Amino acid sequence: MNMPLNMHAARTALNQDDELRQWAEAWLKNKERAVVKDLTDEEFDKHWLYVRPERMHEGAIEAVAAYRERTQETSLLHSAPSIFWDIVSL
């Protein structure tokens, strides 16, 4: 049985799975871009450099949950790295 996803499991999964981390960063970056629409692309890139660490930390659970949901919806459950599923199933 899957236990609820917690911060430790989400951060561990992000630290151990490069594909997941890249997907989560892009997902969080798009989410941040929707919030700060008034910035040019260049201004946003600078903004992202400053807020990235905080957004990656505070958004870890949400991003991993979104990734998990996406992979289940697209039937990629069996192709995801086993370390990801071992960690988030703790």
Number of C-alpha atoms within 10 A of each C-alpha: 5 9 8 10 16 15 16 13 20 21 20 15 22 24 11 14 15 11 12 20 20 12 16 23 20 13 18 19 19 11 12 17 17 10 10 11 10 10 13 10 11 9 10 17 13 12 15 16 9 11 12 15 12 11 16 19 14 13 19 25 22 18 23 26 18 15 17 18 13 13 15 13 10 8 11 11 15 10 8 16 13 11 13 19 15 12 16 23 13 12
